[in-house]
Amino acid sequence: MKKATLVGVATTTVFYMLCGCMGYAAFGDNAPGNLLTGFGFYNPFWLIDIANAAIVIHLVGAYQVYCQPLFAFIEGWAGKKWEDSDFIKKEYALAIPFYGRFNVNLFRLVWRTGFVVTTTLISMLLPFFNNVVGLLGALAFWPLTVYFPVTMYIAQNKIPRWSSRWVAMQILSGVCLVVSVAAASGSIVGVVDALQKVYKPFHTNY
């Protein structure tokens, strides 16, 4: 898990920094949010399709990972609140061909489906994809990717306060916090600017 996280975060950081730095160096503030289609060119189509498929795969996986703590919290809270409810507690066995037995919980099915539908509708109401994703990424980056892992690492390894390693990790956390605040501020400005322009729900402006 440690190696997978290291490789994943390092690879993502390298690609994001390359896209961000090269795009800004080449185009400045006029750099489009989508470097492949932001200039009005959609050829070759196969390259755009592969890029869009990669985005879907990446976001579906990230959605599942980041939503699991919320799902677990709500389901645990509901289980304690209504301990005798069959709707929340009972598991129903379904026989799936070529798979075998699969247990289904009605509360989990209804709650998670409703959550996905609600978040999908909200995302469709906000057509400025880049700014919203930037804002959500900035809000989630520091606590989930930096602060909590650093804090757990310090506690697990019992690193003494004010030691060189402790100070270095706190500096890293502080720098990443500043980056997250700056990214969130820029995304908020972009969202406000998009709302002030012609805004139509469920429509995307290219």
Disulfide bonds with the S-S distance in Angstrom:
none
